[in-house]
Amino acid sequence: ASNSTDILIALHACDSATDDAIWFAIGRDADIIVTAPCCQHELRPQIDSHTTNNPDHPLSDVLRHAIYRERATETVTDAMRAILLEIAGYTTQVFEFIGGEHTAKNVMITATKVKRHRSDKEQEEWLQERRRRLIELAQLYGVKRQRLAMLMGESIVSGGGNDSKTATRNLSGMAPL
């Protein structure tokens, strides 16, 4: 057993480069992951398209404004990353690390590898719940692909399956955006 601590730090890795850095850390079983995501372009066209095609969605009056779509894209992208990190066995925190007057890109995601103290059944139920929440979030915003989910083999589409993982999906019934 090693007494070393493996840490990955990725600051302002553009778009899906943040996902690549997170995946690199997960693949090497890093103890701590610290990332300050930069631009989140991958989800924006999906959210734009879904907004245009679903004018009666509950969030349509918010997302019809480009500035709110941009902010929602950043929020949803990083929320999905946090859930995916939890599925990978990390506890996560997302927080502002520097005041908005210095930069608009001031979100940091931290993840710490944890040893689970759940029974196998409790762990499987917990994972199913995280996967259900991930799918619901993606469905609400019309997101069908996200790089970190793809790298991890996690489906973000209802009924898409998660490789050999069995996730129970109890979607909220709320119409997607």
N, C-alpha and C positions, 0 to 999 in steps of 0.2 A: 504494500500500500504506500502510495506516494503522499508526501506531506505538502506537495505543491498545489497551488491554486491556478487554474487556467481561466483567463479572462479574455474576452473579445470586446474591443472597443471600436465602434464604427461611427464616425461623426460626419454627418451630412453626406452619406452615401446616396447618390441620386437614384430616385425611383426604385426599381426592383433590385438595385445593388444592395440595398438594405436587406432585402429578403435573402439574397445570396450570402451576405455576411452572417445573418442569423442562422441560415442553413449550415454554413461552414462550422459555426460554433456548436450547433446541435449535433452535427455529425462527429464532432470531436469530443462530445460530452463535456463542453466547457462548464465550469462551475458558475461563472458570472458572465452575463451578456449586458453590455451597455451600448445603446445606439441612439443617436439623434437623427431620425430620418429627415431627408431633405424633401424633394418634390415627390409627390405621389401620383404620377401620371397614369399608371396602369389602370386604375379603376375609373378615372374621370370619363373616358368615352362610354364606358358601360353605364354609368350613372346618367350621363347626358342622354343617351339613347333611351334608357328606361323612362326618364322624365318626359321626354318628348312623346313616347308611345303610350303613356298612362296618365293622361291629364286629370283623371278623377281620383288619383291616389291621395291618401290623407296628407302626405308631405308635399304635394304638388305646388301648393301656394308658397312654400318655403323654397323648394328646389327650382322653381321657375326663374329665380334670380341667380345669375352666374356666381356672384360672390359667395352665396350660401352653398351652391353646389361644390365650389372649391373647398370651402371649409368642411363640408360634410364628407367630401372625398378624403381629406386628410384625416379626419376623425375616424371614419369607417375603416380606412386602410390600417391605421395604427391599432384600432380596437381588434380587428381581425388578427393582426400580428400578435397581440397580447394573448388572445384566446389560443392561437396556435402554439405559442410558447408554453402555455399551461398544459395543453395536450401533450407536448413534448416533455413534460415533467419539471417545469419551472414555475416558481411563483413570480408574478409580474407586478410592476408598478409603472404607470404612465403619468408623467408630471411635467410642468413647466420648469425648465432649468435656468432660464435667464429671462429678464423682463422683456415684454413685448416692444418696448421702446428701442431695443437694440437689434432685434431681428424678429421677423414673423415666424421663422422656423425655430421654435424654442421648446419643442416637445422632446422629452427623453423617455425611452423605454428601457427599464432595467428588468433583468430576469436572473433569478438565482435558482440553481439546481437544488431540488429538495429530495430527500428520501421520504417516500410515502409511508404512512403508518396506517394504511387502510387494508382491510381484507381484500382478496382478489375480487370478490363480488362487489364490495363498496367502491373499489377502484374502477371497475368496469362501468358501474352505474354513474360514477362521477365523470368518466370519459364520455359516456353517452350523452350526458347533460351538456357538457362543454361543446360537443359536436353538434347537438341540436341547436344550441344558442348561436354557434358559428353559422350554421345553415340559415337560421331565421334572420340574422343580421344581413347576410349576403342577399337573401331573397327580398328583404324589405327594400334594398337599394338596387336590385337588379344585377347584382354582381354574380357572374358565372365562372370567372377564373381569377385567380390571384396566385402569384408566383410562389410564395412560401407554402401555401396549401398544396400546390402542384408538386413541389419538391418533396413535401412530407407525405404525399400520397393521400391527403385528406380531401374528401369531396366537400364542396361548398354548395352543391346543388341537391335539392331534395330528391331522394331516391337514387342518388349517384353512387352510393356505396363507398366504403373506405377500405379498398383492397380487402384484406382478410379481417379487418375490424368490423364488428357488427354494431352499428349505431342505431338506436331507436330514435326515430324522428317524430316528434309530436308538434307539428308546426302550428303556429298561433291561429291560422285561418285568416289572418289579415292579408288582404290582397297585396301582391308585390307592387312596388312603385311603378 
